[in-house]
Amino acid sequence: MASAAIKSGALVSLKDLKPSSEFFKDGASLRVTGKLVEYSVETAIAIIVDGNVSLKIDTQHLRELTFRIGSIYQFIGELLVQSDNEATLQARVGRNVDGIDLNLYHQSLQLLKQFQADHLNKRTN
């Protein structure tokens, strides 16, 4: 019996997670970071924001994580995209990252994307 390997979560900022993005596909394994603005204990749904972009996070598999509105969290999981392009991340890992410098984090994401694009171009040439 073949087992499906769990893919690592691609680092993605919420603003880059839109329907035209290469990451916006059902089953994509992603790592996202944002500020918790809403959490429902009954549904285990959290909503994080980064700037003016929000994302629903299904946290039903996270047992040891305490949620505090206003704190910064990072989640790794698989994206579930509905037919109306409504997306929810099915989190398998979550952690509180309060104290992270989000401006520096976004700068490092930009540099990483640039490096990966340059590296890919060198491999294809």
C-alpha positions in Angstrom: 0.0 0.0 0.0 1.5 3.3 -1.1 1.4 6.2 1.5 1.1 9.8 0.5 3.9 11.9 1.8 3.1 15.1 3.6 4.5 18.0 1.8 6.2 20.9 3.5 4.2 24.1 3.7 5.2 26.7 1.1 5.8 30.1 2.8 3.1 32.4 1.6 1.9 35.8 2.7 -1.9 36.2 2.9 -1.8 39.0 0.3 -0.2 36.6 -2.2 -3.0 34.0 -1.6 -5.6 35.0 -4.2 -7.3 33.0 -6.8 -4.8 33.9 -9.5 -1.9 32.7 -7.3 0.0 29.5 -8.0 -0.6 28.6 -4.3 -4.4 29.0 -4.5 -5.3 25.5 -5.3 -7.1 22.8 -3.5 -4.8 20.6 -1.4 -1.8 23.0 -1.6 0.4 22.7 1.5 1.0 26.2 2.9 2.6 28.1 5.8 0.8 31.3 6.6 1.2 33.9 9.3 -1.3 36.5 10.6 -3.0 38.2 13.5 -5.9 36.3 15.1 -9.0 38.5 14.9 -11.7 35.8 15.6 -11.9 32.3 17.0 -14.9 30.1 17.6 -14.5 27.3 20.2 -17.7 25.6 18.8 -16.5 25.3 15.2 -12.7 25.5 15.8 -12.5 28.1 13.1 -10.0 30.9 13.5 -9.7 34.0 11.3 -6.3 35.6 10.8 -5.5 38.8 9.0 -2.4 40.4 7.5 -3.0 43.9 6.3 -6.5 43.9 4.7 -6.5 40.2 3.8 -8.0 37.5 5.9 -8.0 33.7 5.9 -10.1 31.1 7.7 -8.2 28.4 9.6 -9.8 25.1 10.6 -8.0 24.3 13.9 -9.9 21.1 14.8 -6.6 19.0 14.8 -4.7 21.4 17.0 -5.1 20.3 20.6 -2.3 22.0 22.6 -2.7 25.5 21.2 -4.3 28.3 23.2 -5.8 31.1 21.1 -5.7 34.8 22.1 -7.4 37.4 20.0 -4.7 39.9 18.9 -1.8 37.5 19.0 0.2 36.5 15.9 0.0 32.9 14.8 1.7 30.8 12.1 -0.1 27.7 10.7 0.9 24.9 8.3 -1.7 22.9 6.6 -3.6 22.2 3.4 -5.8 24.7 1.6 -9.4 23.7 0.9 -10.9 25.8 -1.9 -14.7 25.9 -2.3 -16.4 26.4 -5.7 -17.0 30.1 -4.9 -13.2 30.5 -4.3 -13.7 30.7 -0.5 -10.6 29.2 1.0 -9.9 27.6 4.4 -6.6 26.3 5.6 -7.0 22.8 7.3 -4.2 23.4 9.9 -2.0 20.4 11.0 0.5 22.6 12.9 0.0 25.9 14.6 2.1 28.1 16.9 2.0 31.5 18.5 4.7 33.8 17.1 4.1 36.9 19.2 7.1 39.2 19.0 7.8 38.5 15.3 8.7 41.6 13.4 6.1 41.3 10.6 7.8 43.9 8.4 11.1 42.0 8.6 9.2 38.7 8.0 7.6 40.2 4.8 11.0 41.5 3.6 12.6 38.0 4.1 9.7 36.4 2.2 10.4 38.8 -0.7 14.1 38.0 -0.7 13.3 34.3 -0.6 11.0 34.5 -3.6 13.6 36.5 -5.5 16.3 34.0 -4.6 14.2 31.1 -5.7 13.2 32.8 -9.0 16.9 33.5 -9.7 18.0 30.0 -8.8 15.3 28.5 -11.0 16.3 30.8 -13.9 20.0 29.7 -13.5 18.9 26.0 -13.6 16.9 26.4 -16.8 19.6 28.4 -18.6 
